[in-house]
Amino acid sequence: MKENVWNKIVLGSTGAALILVAAVNMLIDPFLHYHAPLGGLQYPLKDERYQNDGIMRNYPYNAVITGTSMCQNFKPSEFDDLWGATAIKVCYSGGSYKEIDESVRRALEYQNNVEYVLRSLDSNRLNYPADQNEYEGYPTYLYDQNIFNDVYYLLNKEVIPKTIAVINYTRSGQRTPNWDEYGSWSQYKTFGREEVFRTWQMFEEQEETHELQQEDYDRIRDNVQRNILRTAQENKDVTFYLFFPPYSICYWNTLVRTRQLDAQLAAEKYAVELLLEAENVHVFSFADQIEIISDLDNYSDALHYGEWINSDILKWIHEGKGELTKENCSEWFQRIKEIYLEYDFTNLEQ
């Protein structure tokens, strides 16, 4: 009898403790799954893949800025000023086309008044399998409408420290980052030739020219159609702004020296031709911005540019500068090929 009473006490106490933990996690909600930040509390927004979905669920917006690290330094306030919109920024560092498309689709599901989507077309991910993801262990229990699997959130031992972090963040006098600050890394990086050369080295020149094979075209088509074009065609009242990031001159040097320039430009051209099947898609490339691309003070490595370039990109897109169309596409890529084949790369010699 006493043993049964003890068991009931233990079970009751355990159940009460679990309910308390779940209640506190739900109330403070560090991943913003149920609500926006509570008044009086300040939230450290640092976990993109855990907090982005909650942001899309619980904040007001009619424009979405998303993509990889190429988009993290965008300032939604600048987008708002140019387009007269209310934008949020939900980026995924190193994200695949699939991951970003799934995020866009959820945003369009959560908010039926979205007018604009801005996302990067990372060139080095064009020729990826359409179903490829870059990470394991996605918190998919946060991404669906199934309330029962929320137990993986509310009773997750990894979440408890995040809940405590909100309290400590508030007590320390810090504040919830605004959208311009969220995910931005530019202020923490060093820029310039020395920094770029720390992680980049000129390749040995190759003799054999790389060409796209039919399997490459098939893979690119599948990736673009499933992870960009389908969403645009199913949401014709949304304007999609897509852009190829302006990588540094070191990137172009690598393509030239390894004889991959033709293949890369062919891949991009093919992707653009597919995307322009949708009238609500606008595609941009800034590969002709040589003054910017050749100035390594704009870069922290061969690919990543500072926030001032993100500001330029917004202005260019708003002005229609660098837009690729059915009429100018072929001529554009031929011109880019000529620019970099004729470019004098001796300034990159160390």
C-alpha positions as CSV (number, residue, x, y, z in Angstrom):
1,M,0.0,0.0,0.0
2,K,2.7,2.4,1.0
3,E,4.6,1.5,-2.2
4,N,1.5,2.4,-4.3
5,V,1.2,5.8,-2.5
6,W,4.9,6.5,-3.1
7,N,4.6,5.6,-6.8
8,K,1.6,7.9,-7.1
9,I,3.6,10.7,-5.4
10,V,6.5,10.2,-7.7
11,L,4.4,10.0,-10.8
12,G,2.3,13.0,-9.8
13,S,5.4,15.1,-8.9
14,T,7.1,14.2,-12.2
15,G,3.9,15.0,-14.2
16,A,3.5,18.3,-12.4
17,A,7.2,19.2,-13.1
18,L,6.8,18.3,-16.8
19,I,3.6,20.4,-17.1
20,L,5.4,23.3,-15.4
21,V,8.4,23.1,-17.8
22,A,6.0,22.9,-20.8
23,A,4.0,25.8,-19.5
24,V,7.0,28.1,-19.0
25,N,8.5,27.1,-22.4
26,M,5.1,27.9,-24.0
27,L,4.7,31.2,-22.2
28,I,8.2,32.6,-22.9
29,D,8.4,30.7,-26.2
30,P,12.0,31.3,-27.1
31,F,11.6,30.1,-30.7
32,L,8.5,32.3,-31.2
33,H,6.4,29.3,-32.2
34,Y,3.2,30.5,-30.6
35,H,3.6,34.2,-30.4
36,A,5.8,37.2,-31.0
37,P,8.1,38.4,-28.2
38,L,6.2,39.1,-25.0
39,G,6.1,42.7,-23.8
40,G,8.7,43.3,-21.2
41,L,10.9,40.5,-22.5
42,Q,13.8,40.8,-24.9
43,Y,14.7,37.8,-27.2
44,P,18.2,36.9,-28.5
45,L,17.4,36.1,-32.2
46,K,20.3,33.8,-33.0
47,D,18.8,30.5,-34.1
48,E,17.6,30.9,-37.7
49,R,16.4,27.4,-38.3
50,Y,14.5,27.4,-35.0
51,Q,13.2,30.9,-34.9
52,N,12.5,31.8,-38.6
53,D,9.3,29.8,-38.8
54,G,7.9,31.5,-35.7
55,I,8.8,34.8,-37.2
56,M,6.9,34.0,-40.3
57,R,3.9,32.8,-38.3
58,N,3.6,35.6,-35.8
59,Y,4.8,38.9,-37.3
60,P,3.0,41.2,-39.7
61,Y,4.6,41.5,-43.2
62,N,3.8,41.6,-46.9
63,A,7.4,41.0,-48.1
64,V,9.9,38.3,-47.4
65,I,13.7,38.6,-47.8
66,T,15.3,35.1,-47.7
67,G,18.2,33.2,-49.0
68,T,21.6,32.2,-47.7
69,S,24.4,34.2,-46.1
70,M,24.3,36.3,-49.3
71,C,21.1,37.8,-48.0
72,Q,21.8,38.0,-44.2
73,N,23.1,41.6,-44.5
74,F,20.0,43.0,-46.2
75,K,18.2,45.7,-44.3
76,P,14.5,45.3,-44.6
77,S,14.0,48.9,-43.6
78,E,15.7,49.8,-46.9
79,F,13.4,47.5,-48.7
80,D,10.4,49.0,-47.0
81,D,11.5,52.5,-48.0
82,L,12.0,51.6,-51.6
83,W,8.9,49.4,-52.1
84,G,6.5,50.9,-49.5
85,A,6.3,47.4,-47.9
86,T,6.6,45.7,-44.6
87,A,9.4,43.2,-44.9
88,I,10.8,40.5,-42.7
89,K,14.2,38.8,-43.1
90,V,14.4,35.0,-42.7
91,C,17.7,33.6,-44.0
92,Y,19.3,30.2,-43.8
93,S,23.1,30.2,-43.8
94,G,24.3,27.6,-46.3
95,G,20.8,26.7,-47.2
96,S,19.9,24.6,-50.2
97,Y,17.3,25.7,-52.8
98,K,14.9,23.2,-51.3
99,E,15.2,24.5,-47.8
100,I,14.7,28.1,-48.9
101,D,11.7,27.2,-51.1
102,E,10.0,25.3,-48.3
103,S,10.4,28.4,-46.1
104,V,8.9,30.6,-48.8
105,R,6.0,28.3,-49.2
106,R,5.3,28.4,-45.4
107,A,5.5,32.2,-45.4
108,L,2.9,32.4,-48.2
109,E,0.7,30.0,-46.3
110,Y,0.9,31.9,-43.0
111,Q,0.3,35.3,-44.7
112,N,-2.0,35.5,-47.6
113,N,-1.2,39.2,-48.3
114,V,2.5,38.7,-49.3
115,E,3.3,40.9,-52.3
116,Y,7.1,40.4,-52.7
117,V,9.7,37.7,-52.2
118,L,13.4,38.5,-52.6
119,R,15.8,35.6,-52.6
120,S,19.3,34.8,-53.8
121,L,20.2,32.3,-56.6
122,D,23.5,31.0,-55.2
123,S,25.3,30.0,-58.4
124,N,27.2,27.2,-56.7
125,R,23.9,25.5,-55.7
126,L,22.2,25.5,-59.1
127,N,23.5,22.1,-60.1
128,Y,22.4,20.4,-56.9
129,P,19.8,17.6,-56.6
130,A,16.4,19.1,-56.0
131,D,15.8,17.2,-52.8
132,Q,19.2,18.0,-51.3
133,N,19.4,19.6,-47.8
134,E,22.5,20.9,-46.2
135,Y,21.8,19.9,-42.6
136,E,20.4,17.1,-40.5
137,G,18.2,17.4,-37.5
138,Y,15.9,20.1,-38.8
139,P,13.3,21.0,-36.1
140,T,10.4,19.9,-38.4
141,Y,8.1,19.8,-35.4
142,L,8.2,23.6,-35.5
143,Y,7.3,23.7,-39.2
144,D,3.9,22.0,-39.3
145,Q,0.4,22.4,-37.9
146,N,0.5,19.3,-35.8
147,I,0.1,20.4,-32.1
148,F,0.9,16.9,-30.8
149,N,4.5,16.9,-31.9
150,D,5.0,20.2,-30.1
151,V,6.0,18.0,-27.2
152,Y,9.4,17.8,-28.9
153,Y,9.6,21.6,-28.3
154,L,7.9,22.1,-25.0
155,L,9.6,19.2,-23.2
156,N,12.9,19.5,-25.0
157,K,15.9,19.7,-22.6
158,E,17.7,21.8,-25.3
159,V,14.9,24.4,-25.1
160,I,15.1,25.0,-21.4
161,P,18.4,26.9,-21.6
162,K,17.0,29.0,-24.5
163,T,14.1,30.0,-22.2
164,I,16.4,30.9,-19.5
165,A,18.5,32.9,-22.0
166,V,15.5,35.1,-22.8
167,I,15.3,36.0,-19.1
168,N,19.0,36.6,-18.7
169,Y,19.1,38.6,-22.0
170,T,16.3,40.8,-20.7
171,R,18.0,41.3,-17.3
172,S,21.3,42.2,-18.8
173,G,19.6,45.2,-20.5
174,Q,19.9,43.9,-24.1
175,R,17.1,44.2,-26.6
176,T,15.5,42.1,-29.3
177,P,17.4,42.7,-32.6
178,N,15.4,44.5,-35.3
179,W,15.1,43.0,-38.8
180,D,18.1,45.0,-40.1
181,E,20.3,43.4,-37.3
182,Y,18.8,39.9,-37.3
183,G,21.3,37.5,-38.9
184,S,23.6,40.2,-40.0
185,W,27.3,39.4,-39.8
186,S,28.9,42.2,-41.7
187,Q,29.9,44.2,-38.5
188,Y,31.8,41.2,-37.2
189,K,33.9,40.5,-40.2
190,T,37.2,41.9,-41.5
191,F,37.2,43.0,-45.2
192,G,40.0,43.5,-47.7
193,R,42.6,41.8,-49.8
194,E,44.6,40.3,-46.9
195,E,41.4,38.8,-45.4
196,V,40.3,37.3,-48.7
197,F,43.7,35.8,-49.5
198,R,43.7,34.2,-46.1
199,T,41.1,31.7,-47.3
200,W,41.5,31.9,-51.1
201,Q,44.4,30.7,-53.2
202,M,44.7,30.9,-57.0
203,F,44.1,27.5,-58.7
204,E,46.5,25.9,-61.1
205,E,45.4,26.6,-64.7
206,Q,43.7,23.6,-66.2
207,E,43.7,22.6,-69.9
208,E,40.5,20.7,-70.3
209,T,37.3,22.8,-70.6
210,H,34.4,21.6,-68.5
211,E,31.1,21.4,-70.3
212,L,27.6,20.7,-69.0
213,Q,26.3,17.3,-69.8
214,Q,22.7,16.3,-70.3
215,E,22.5,15.0,-66.8
216,D,23.6,18.5,-65.5
217,Y,20.8,20.2,-67.5
218,D,18.3,17.7,-66.1
219,R,19.4,18.2,-62.6
220,I,19.4,22.0,-62.9
221,R,15.9,21.9,-64.5
222,D,14.6,19.7,-61.7
223,N,16.1,21.9,-59.0
224,V,14.8,25.2,-60.5
225,Q,11.4,23.9,-61.4
226,R,10.7,22.2,-58.0
227,N,12.3,24.7,-55.7
228,I,11.6,28.1,-57.3
229,L,9.4,28.1,-60.4
230,R,6.6,25.9,-59.0
231,T,6.1,28.2,-56.1
232,A,6.1,31.3,-58.3
233,Q,3.6,29.8,-60.7
234,E,1.3,28.8,-57.9
235,N,1.4,32.3,-56.4
236,K,0.9,34.6,-59.4
237,D,-0.1,37.5,-57.3
238,V,3.3,37.6,-55.7
239,T,6.3,39.3,-57.3
240,F,9.5,37.3,-57.0
241,Y,12.9,39.1,-57.2
242,L,15.7,36.6,-57.7
243,F,19.4,37.6,-58.1
244,F,22.7,36.0,-58.6
245,P,25.0,37.3,-55.9
246,P,28.0,39.4,-57.1
247,Y,30.9,37.2,-56.1
248,S,34.4,38.7,-56.0
249,I,36.9,38.7,-58.8
250,C,38.6,35.7,-57.1
251,Y,35.6,33.6,-57.8
252,W,35.7,34.5,-61.5
253,N,39.5,33.9,-61.6
254,T,38.8,30.4,-60.3
255,L,36.2,29.7,-63.0
256,V,38.6,31.0,-65.7
257,R,41.7,29.1,-64.5
258,T,39.8,25.8,-64.0
259,R,38.0,26.2,-67.4
260,Q,34.6,26.1,-65.7
261,L,33.5,29.6,-66.9
262,D,31.5,28.3,-69.9
263,A,29.7,25.6,-67.9
264,Q,28.8,28.0,-65.1
265,L,27.4,30.6,-67.4
266,A,25.5,28.0,-69.4
267,A,24.0,26.7,-66.1
268,E,22.9,30.2,-65.1
269,K,21.5,31.0,-68.6
270,Y,19.5,27.8,-68.6
271,A,18.1,28.5,-65.1
272,V,17.2,32.1,-66.2
273,E,15.4,30.8,-69.3
274,L,13.4,28.4,-67.1
275,L,12.5,31.0,-64.5
276,L,11.3,33.6,-67.1
277,E,8.5,31.2,-68.0
278,A,6.7,32.8,-65.0
279,E,5.6,36.4,-65.6
280,N,5.8,37.3,-61.9
281,V,9.5,36.4,-61.7
282,H,12.3,39.0,-62.2
283,V,15.9,37.7,-62.4
284,F,18.9,39.9,-61.9
285,S,22.7,39.5,-62.3
286,F,25.3,42.0,-61.3
287,A,28.3,40.2,-62.8
288,D,29.2,43.3,-64.9
289,Q,29.7,45.4,-61.8
290,I,33.5,45.1,-62.3
291,E,34.4,48.1,-60.2
292,I,32.7,46.5,-57.2
293,I,33.6,42.9,-57.9
294,S,37.3,43.7,-58.4
295,D,37.6,45.7,-55.2
296,L,38.5,43.2,-52.5
297,D,37.8,45.8,-49.8
298,N,34.1,44.8,-50.4
299,Y,34.7,41.2,-49.5
300,S,35.6,39.1,-46.5
301,D,36.3,36.1,-48.6
302,A,36.0,35.1,-52.3
303,L,32.2,35.1,-52.1
304,H,30.9,37.2,-49.2
305,Y,30.4,40.9,-49.5
306,G,29.7,43.6,-47.0
307,E,26.3,45.1,-46.1
308,W,26.9,48.1,-48.3
309,I,26.7,45.8,-51.3
310,N,23.4,44.5,-50.1
311,S,22.2,48.0,-50.0
312,D,23.4,48.5,-53.6
313,I,21.6,45.3,-54.7
314,L,18.3,46.6,-53.3
315,K,18.7,49.9,-55.2
316,W,19.7,48.1,-58.4
317,I,16.7,45.7,-58.3
318,H,14.3,48.6,-57.5
319,E,15.7,50.5,-60.5
320,G,15.6,47.4,-62.8
321,K,19.3,47.5,-63.2
322,G,20.9,44.2,-64.2
323,E,17.5,42.6,-65.0
324,L,17.7,39.6,-67.3
325,T,14.9,39.2,-69.9
326,K,14.0,36.9,-72.7
327,E,15.3,39.5,-75.1
328,N,18.7,40.3,-73.5
329,C,19.6,37.0,-71.8
330,S,21.8,35.4,-74.5
331,E,23.6,38.7,-75.2
332,W,24.1,39.3,-71.5
333,F,25.9,35.9,-70.8
334,Q,28.0,36.2,-73.9
335,R,29.1,39.7,-72.7
336,I,29.9,38.4,-69.2
337,K,32.0,35.6,-70.7
338,E,34.0,38.0,-72.8
339,I,34.5,40.3,-69.8
340,Y,36.2,37.6,-67.7
341,L,38.1,35.9,-70.4
342,E,39.7,39.2,-71.3
343,Y,40.1,40.4,-67.7
344,D,43.7,41.0,-66.5
345,F,44.0,38.9,-63.3
346,T,47.6,39.8,-62.6
347,N,46.5,42.0,-59.7
348,L,45.6,38.8,-57.9
349,E,49.0,37.4,-58.0
350,Q,50.4,37.1,-54.5
